[in-house]
Amino acid sequence: MEKVPMTSAGYTMLEKELKQRTSEERPRIIQAISEARAHGDLSENAEYHAAKEQQSLNEGRISELEDKLGRAEVIDVTKLSGDTVKFGATVTLVDEDTEEEKKYMIVGDVEADVKLGRISISSPIARALIGKAIGDTVEVTAPGGAHAYEIINVTYS
């Protein structure tokens, strides 16, 4: 059974979603199925079929969340330190072509969100950064083309 690395914030986020889906979403869907069943003939009842599909999707997501939480390897980023990049690091980079500064936190796959500056440990840029230190230059080949970045800061918080 392969462990799923994640930060404590990511673990909490998944727990919160699981609780919401089991204690709020599941009863709401059961109520919708019950109401649709009361309308009579189920073979031509669109509301019933829609509610059953919602139930299937919700139960599938609940199973997925339970699996990920069960295999979670929570890494406390506040206890990490050093100036080399590893899981949980917040890395400040400068694009060597545009001089644009970017800041990314390397997190687990389940909590990655580029809009929030959280990149997955399995992304091309994170794989290129792992093991590097402040002052190093990394070449990243991504779908948008190759980019060169210089690491100007590494923090753990």
N, C-alpha and C positions, 0 to 999 in steps of 0.2 A: 504494500500500500504506500503510494508515493505521498510524501508530505507536501502541503501547500503553504509556502512561506507568505507571511503577511504581517503588517504592523498591528499593534494593539488597536489603533483607530480603525483599521480595515476590519478586524475581527468584530469590533463593536458595531460597525455599520452593518455587517452581515447578520449579526444577532438581532439587531433592531428590525431589519427587513423580515427575518424569519418570524419574529414575534408579531409583526403587523399582518403578515400573510396568514398566520395560524389563528390569531385572536380576533382579527377584524375582517379580512378578506374572505376567509373560509366560511364564517357564519353568514356573511352577506350573500355569497353565492348559493349557499344551501337554501336561504330564504327565497332567492330568485327562482331556484329550481322548484321549490314547493309551490310558489305562486303560479308559475307557468304550468305545473302539473294540474292545478285546479281548473285551468281553462279547458280541460278535456282532452280530445284526441291528440296523442303525443306524436303521431306520425307526420302531422302537418303543422306542428306547433313550433314556429321559428324561435320564439322566446325560450322555449325549453331547450332546443338544440344549441342556442347561443350560450345559455347558462351552463349547459353541460360542457361545452368547449372551454368556457372560462374556468370551470372547475378543473378540467384536465390540465390546462396551462398552469394554473395556480399550484396544483398538487405536484406537477413536474418541477416547478421552481422551488417549492418547499423541499423536495427530495434533493435537488441540486445544492441548496443552501445547507441542509443537514450534512450532506457528504463533505462539502468544503469545510464546514466548521469542525466536523469530526476528524478531518485530516490536517487541520490547521497547525502550523508551526509558528506560533506568535513570537516575533522578535522585538524585544524592547529596545527601540532606537535610542532612547535616552541613556542607555548603558554602553553604547558604542562610542568609540573615539578613534582618533588617528587622522592622518591626512591622505590616506589612500581610499579610493572609492570602493565601497561594498554595499550590500543590501541596506537600505534605510538611509543612505547618504543623501544630503541635499547638495547638489553640485551646481556651481555657477560657471557657465561657459561663455566664451566669446567666439562668435563665428569669425574665422580669419578672413573671409571674403567681405562680409558686410559690416564687421565690427559690432554686430548686434549682440547684446548680452541676453542669455537665457538661463533660467534657473529651473532645475528638475529635481524631484525627489524620486529615488528608485524604490519602488514598492512591488508587492506581489501582483500577479495577473488579475486577480479579482477586484483589486482596488484602484487599478490604473485609470487615470482620467487626464488626458493631455491638457484639457482646458484649465484644469486646476494645477498643472505642473507636476502631475504624478505619472511617471512612466513605468511601464512594466519591466521587471527584471529580464524578461525574455525579448524585449524590443531591441532592434539593431543598435540604437544609440547607447542603451544601458549595457549591452554586451561589450561594446567598444570601450566603455568607461571603466568597467570593473577591473580593479587592480592598478589603475593609473593614479597619479598623484598630482598635486598642485604644480603647475608649470608644464605638465606634459601636454602634447598635442595628440589628438585622436582623429583618425580618418573614419568617417561614418558613411557607409554605403546604404542609402535608404531608397525607398521607391521614388522619391523626388530627385534623386541623384546623389552624388558624393559631396560631402561637406567636411571641412577641417575645422575643428574646435580646439581652443586652448582652455585648459581647466584653470580657473583663477581662484576658486574657493571650494572647500569641501567641509561641510558641517554635519553634525548629528544632533537632532533635537526632537 
